[in-house]
């Protein structure tokens, strides 16, 4: 009995050992099949598809939303697929996660897309408070969108469709807005500009770069005011208006630049300035929005305002814009064209161009090597992009649109200018 008991124990031990070896070998085999372990095909890549997904601020407490970027990206991907894909692979677009304008949710969304959904890249990323940058950089996952914050800049994986818009001191800073405005006004000599921002860090930073843009174009800087509260429009605009109206040696400046996010802010500021008798030029980066035209009071306040989008306007006759409109109409018939839609579209367009240039043998490492190895791409829709240069500075391109007679009109088509070192 004792000998038989020992034999049973030895058999069980042998079986257990064999099972452990089998599981170990199976695990090793699985590990060998894992793309990341071998340098083979990347996660999200098959012989016929490349999987991508995005992160947007679809909802927020303030009502701000970039959800239309998903339509723009999908429109560009659908055209690529209809043309046979890229290097034999079609784009599998899983859609975009909502970060709710919360950095922690953005980080969680990026991790879900990479770890659970196994995407190859994040396209589009269009979220002002995106919190997934550090994770994507650490994982070597490419991401494409609008590089509005410093989290995009200085990375090797984040690709803003118009470069880095928050350069550090000494790096290149844009001059296109000031130079385009100078061309529109017949020159900057003898003309003054006043820059109004809120007290938020992003707005104040924009005030620094934009004031330098106008100075580089030859305008005289009448003043920069960052005292406007960012939480909500003030109950009384008079103190701000009085400061503007006397900023140029006791008289009003020729140009007022608003670096304020939100239609309510700009409607309030512009209405107050017009009531005070201001007859100069009003300009900002956010007023190119068809939704403004639906509200008579907003449309009246914005009449004559010159907006500065960083893409070719929808009213342009450029073939690239005709293609953009046709592509959007196919996936979202009757949709109103928006800035966010254009940003998603052009971010996807750059990703597709890089994908084609990387070639059939696709890994994230080869993709990033192509992107950061002297990559250059020009398109009339957004200007030009150059990496790795534009990881640390903006692409230097933009257009001007004027609201005139209740309709948007192209004031200056897309043009690119050299940057200057940020002081």
C-alpha positions in Angstrom: 0.0 0.0 0.0 2.8 2.4 0.9 4.7 1.7 -2.3 1.5 2.1 -4.4 0.8 5.4 -2.6 4.3 6.6 -3.4 3.8 5.6 -7.1 0.6 7.6 -7.3 2.3 10.6 -5.8 5.2 10.2 -8.3 2.7 10.0 -11.2 0.8 13.0 -10.0 4.1 15.0 -9.6 5.2 13.9 -13.1 1.8 14.9 -14.5 2.0 18.2 -12.7 5.5 18.9 -14.0 4.5 17.9 -17.5 1.5 20.2 -17.3 3.7 23.1 -16.0 6.2 22.6 -18.9 3.3 22.5 -21.4 1.9 25.7 -20.0 5.3 27.3 -20.0 5.9 26.3 -23.6 2.5 27.5 -24.5 3.2 30.8 -22.8 6.5 31.1 -24.6 4.8 30.4 -27.9 2.2 33.0 -27.2 4.9 35.4 -26.3 6.7 34.6 -29.5 3.5 35.4 -31.4 3.1 38.8 -29.6 4.1 41.4 -32.1 5.7 43.7 -29.5 8.0 40.8 -28.3 9.4 40.1 -31.7 9.5 43.4 -33.6 7.0 41.9 -36.0 3.7 43.4 -37.1 2.6 46.0 -34.6 -0.5 45.9 -32.5 -3.5 46.8 -34.6 -1.9 45.8 -37.8 -2.9 42.8 -39.9 -2.1 41.9 -43.5 -5.2 43.8 -44.6 -6.0 46.4 -41.9 -4.6 49.1 -39.6 -6.7 49.8 -36.5 -6.9 53.4 -35.1 -9.1 55.3 -32.7 -9.2 58.7 -31.2 -9.8 60.8 -28.0 -12.0 63.9 -28.2 -13.8 66.2 -25.8 -17.3 65.3 -26.9 -18.9 66.6 -23.7 -17.9 69.1 -21.0 -19.4 71.1 -18.2 -19.0 74.3 -20.2 -20.6 72.9 -23.3 -17.4 72.9 -25.3 -17.2 70.0 -27.7 -14.8 68.7 -30.4 -17.0 65.8 -31.3 -17.2 66.8 -35.0 -13.5 65.8 -35.4 -14.7 62.2 -35.5 -16.7 63.0 -38.6 -13.7 64.6 -40.2 -11.4 61.7 -39.5 -13.9 59.1 -40.6 -14.5 61.0 -43.8 -10.8 60.9 -44.7 -10.4 57.3 -43.7 -13.5 56.3 -45.8 -12.0 57.9 -48.9 -8.7 56.1 -48.3 -10.5 52.8 -48.0 -12.6 53.4 -51.1 -9.3 54.0 -53.0 -8.0 50.6 -51.8 -6.4 51.5 -48.5 -2.7 52.2 -47.8 -0.1 49.7 -48.9 -2.8 47.1 -49.2 -4.3 47.8 -45.8 -7.6 49.5 -45.1 -8.2 51.7 -42.0 -10.3 50.1 -39.3 -11.5 53.2 -37.4 -13.0 52.2 -34.0 -14.3 55.8 -33.3 -13.3 58.2 -30.6 -13.5 58.1 -26.8 -14.8 61.1 -24.8 -12.5 62.6 -22.2 -15.1 65.0 -20.8 -12.4 67.7 -20.8 -10.8 65.8 -17.9 -7.1 64.9 -18.0 -7.6 61.7 -15.9 -10.3 60.5 -18.3 -8.2 61.2 -21.2 -5.4 59.1 -19.8 -7.8 56.3 -19.2 -9.2 56.6 -22.7 -5.7 56.4 -24.2 -4.9 53.3 -22.1 -8.1 51.6 -23.2 -7.5 52.2 -26.9 -3.9 50.9 -26.6 -4.2 48.0 -24.1 -7.7 46.8 -24.8 -8.6 47.8 -28.3 -5.0 47.3 -29.5 -5.0 50.3 -31.9 -1.9 51.0 -33.9 -2.2 54.8 -33.4 -4.5 57.4 -31.9 -6.3 59.5 -34.6 -7.7 62.1 -34.0 -6.7 63.5 -30.6 -8.5 66.8 -30.1 -8.9 67.5 -26.4 -7.6 70.7 -24.7 -6.8 68.9 -21.4 -5.7 65.6 -22.9 -4.0 63.6 -20.2 -2.7 60.6 -22.1 0.5 62.1 -23.6 2.9 60.6 -21.1 1.5 57.1 -21.5 1.6 57.2 -25.3 5.1 58.6 -25.3 6.3 55.8 -22.9 4.6 53.2 -25.0 5.8 54.5 -28.3 2.3 54.9 -29.7 1.8 57.7 -32.4 -1.0 60.2 -31.9 -2.3 62.9 -34.3 -4.5 65.9 -33.7 -4.5 69.6 -32.8 -1.4 70.4 -30.7 -3.0 73.2 -28.6 -1.2 72.4 -25.3 2.3 71.9 -24.1 1.8 68.1 -23.6 2.2 67.7 -27.4 5.5 69.6 -27.6 8.9 68.0 -27.4 7.6 64.5 -27.9 8.6 61.9 -30.5 5.1 60.4 -30.7 2.7 63.4 -30.8 2.0 64.9 -34.2 0.1 68.1 -34.3 -1.4 68.7 -37.7 0.0 72.3 -37.5 3.0 71.6 -35.3 3.5 72.6 -31.6 1.5 75.6 -30.7 3.1 76.0 -27.3 6.8 76.4 -28.1 9.4 77.0 -25.3 11.4 80.2 -25.2 14.0 80.2 -27.9 12.1 77.9 -30.2 10.3 79.0 -33.3 7.1 81.0 -32.8 4.5 81.8 -35.5 4.4 85.0 -37.4 1.7 84.1 -39.9 -1.3 85.8 -38.1 0.4 89.1 -38.0 1.8 88.9 -41.5 -1.5 87.8 -43.0 -3.2 90.7 -41.2 -0.6 93.1 -42.4 -1.1 92.0 -46.0 -4.9 92.3 -45.6 -4.6 95.9 -44.3 -2.0 97.0 -46.9 0.9 97.0 -44.5 1.6 97.3 -40.7 3.7 100.5 -40.6 2.1 103.0 -38.3 -0.6 100.6 -37.1 -1.1 99.5 -33.5 -2.4 96.3 -32.0 -3.9 95.5 -28.6 -4.1 91.9 -27.3 -6.8 90.8 -24.9 -6.6 87.5 -23.1 -8.1 85.9 -20.0 -6.2 85.0 -16.8 -5.9 81.3 -17.8 -2.4 80.0 -18.4 -3.2 78.9 -22.0 -4.8 82.2 -22.9 -1.9 84.2 -21.4 0.6 82.0 -23.3 -1.3 82.6 -26.5 -1.1 86.4 -25.8 2.7 86.2 -25.7 3.1 84.3 -28.9 0.4 86.2 -30.8 1.7 89.6 -29.7 5.1 88.6 -31.0 3.5 87.5 -34.3 2.1 91.0 -34.8 5.3 92.7 -33.7 7.3 90.6 -36.2 4.9 91.8 -38.9 5.7 95.4 -38.1 2.7 96.4 -35.9 3.3 98.5 -32.8 2.1 96.8 -29.6 -0.3 99.1 -27.8 -0.8 96.7 -24.9 -1.5 93.1 -23.6 -4.1 92.6 -21.0 -4.6 89.3 -19.2 -6.8 90.5 -16.4 -10.1 89.1 -17.8 -11.4 86.3 -15.6 -11.6 83.0 -17.5 -14.5 81.3 -15.7 -17.3 83.5 -17.1 -17.8 86.8 -19.0 -17.6 89.8 -16.7 -20.9 91.5 -15.7 -19.4 94.9 -16.8 -17.1 95.1 -19.8 -16.5 98.9 -19.4 -13.2 98.7 -17.5 -11.7 96.5 -20.2 -13.2 98.6 -23.0 -11.9 101.8 -21.5 -8.4 100.4 -21.3 -8.5 99.3 -24.9 -10.0 102.5 -26.2 -7.1 104.6 -24.7 -4.3 102.1 -25.2 -2.6 103.7 -28.2 -1.4 107.0 -26.6 -4.9 107.9 -25.5 -6.7 106.7 -28.6 -8.0 103.3 -29.8 -5.6 100.8 -31.5 -6.0 99.9 -35.1 -6.4 96.2 -34.3 -7.7 94.3 -31.3 -6.8 90.6 -31.0 -8.9 88.5 -28.7 -7.2 85.4 -27.4 -10.3 84.2 -25.6 -12.0 80.8 -26.0 -15.8 80.9 -26.2 -18.3 82.8 -28.3 -20.0 84.4 -25.2 -16.8 86.1 -24.3 -16.1 87.5 -27.7 -19.7 88.5 -28.3 -19.6 90.5 -25.1 -16.3 92.1 -25.8 -17.0 93.0 -29.4 -20.5 94.3 -28.6 -19.1 96.5 -25.8 -16.3 97.8 -28.1 -18.8 98.7 -30.9 -21.1 100.5 -28.4 -18.1 102.5 -27.3 -17.5 103.6 -30.9 -14.6 101.3 -31.9 -14.1 101.3 -35.7 -10.8 99.3 -36.0 -10.3 95.6 -36.8 -11.4 92.8 -34.5 -9.7 89.4 -34.9 -9.6 86.1 -33.1 -9.0 82.4 -33.7 -12.4 81.0 -32.8 -15.1 83.0 -34.5 -15.1 81.0 -37.7 -18.1 79.1 -36.6 -21.4 78.6 -38.6 -23.3 78.3 -35.3 -22.7 82.0 -34.7 -24.9 82.8 -37.7 -27.9 81.1 -36.2 -28.2 83.7 -33.4 -28.9 87.2 -34.7 -27.3 88.9 -31.7 -24.1 86.9 -32.0 -24.0 87.5 -35.8 -24.4 91.2 -35.3 -21.6 91.3 -32.7 -19.3 89.3 -35.0 -20.1 91.3 -38.1 -16.8 92.5 -39.6 -14.6 90.2 -37.4 -11.6 88.6 -39.0 -11.1 85.0 -37.8 -7.8 83.2 -38.2 -8.3 79.5 -38.8 -5.2 77.2 -39.2 -6.7 75.5 -42.3 -8.0 76.6 -45.7 -11.5 78.0 -45.3 -14.5 76.0 -46.5 -15.4 78.9 -48.8 -12.2 78.4 -50.7 -12.2 77.2 -54.3 -9.1 75.0 -53.7 -9.5 71.4 -55.0 -8.4 70.0 -51.6 -11.4 71.8 -50.0 -13.8 70.5 -52.6 -12.5 67.0 -51.8 -12.9 67.6 -48.1 -16.5 68.7 -48.6 -17.4 65.7 -50.8 -15.8 63.3 -48.3 -17.7 64.7 -45.4 -21.0 64.7 -47.3 -20.6 60.9 -47.9 -20.3 60.0 -44.2 -22.5 62.8 -42.8 -25.0 64.1 -45.4 -26.1 67.6 -44.8 -23.7 68.2 -41.8 -22.7 71.8 -41.1 -18.9 72.1 -41.7 -17.0 73.0 -38.5 -13.4 73.8 -37.5 -13.3 70.6 -35.4 -14.4 68.6 -38.5 -11.5 70.1 -40.5 -9.0 69.4 -37.7 -10.0 65.7 -37.6 -9.8 65.5 -41.3 -6.4 67.0 -41.7 -4.9 65.0 -38.8 -6.1 61.8 -40.5 -4.7 63.0 -43.8 -1.2 63.5 -42.4 -1.4 60.1 -40.7 -2.3 58.4 -44.0 0.5 60.1 -45.8 3.0 58.9 -43.2 1.5 55.5 -43.3 2.1 55.3 -47.1 5.7 56.6 -46.8 6.5 54.0 -44.1 5.8 51.2 -46.5 4.3 47.7 -46.4 6.5 46.4 -43.6 4.7 48.3 -40.8 5.7 48.6 -37.2 5.4 51.5 -34.8 9.2 51.8 -34.7 9.5 52.1 -38.5 6.5 54.5 -38.6 8.1 56.8 -36.0 11.5 56.5 -37.7 9.9 57.7 -40.9 8.0 60.5 -39.2 11.0 61.8 -37.3 13.6 61.3 -40.0 13.1 64.4 -42.0 9.5 64.1 -42.9 7.9 66.9 -44.9 4.4 67.1 -46.4 2.5 70.0 -48.1 -1.2 70.3 -48.7 -3.2 73.4 -49.5 -5.8 72.3 -46.9 -3.5 73.0 -43.9 -0.2 74.3 -45.4 2.8 72.2 -44.6 4.2 70.1 -41.8 7.8 69.1 -41.1 9.0 66.6 -38.4 10.9 66.5 -36.2 11.1 70.3 -36.5 7.4 70.8 -35.8 7.5 68.8 -32.5 8.9 72.0 -31.0 7.4 74.8 -33.1 4.2 75.6 -35.1 4.1 75.0 -38.8 3.8 78.7 -39.5 0.6 78.5 -41.7 -2.8 80.1 -41.5 -5.7 81.8 -43.3 -8.1 84.7 -42.6 -11.9 84.7 -42.9 -14.1 87.7 -42.5 -17.8 87.7 -41.5 -19.3 90.2 -44.0 -23.0 90.7 -44.6 -23.9 87.7 -42.5 -21.7 85.3 -44.4 -18.1 84.1 -44.1 -15.7 85.2 -46.9 -12.1 84.2 -47.5 -10.0 87.3 -46.7 -6.6 85.6 -47.1 -6.0 82.0 -48.3 -3.7 79.6 -46.5 -0.1 80.8 -46.5 3.0 79.8 -44.6 5.6 82.1 -43.1 8.9 81.6 -41.3 8.8 81.5 -37.5 10.9 83.7 -35.2 12.5 82.6 -31.9 10.0 83.0 -29.0 11.2 85.7 -26.5 
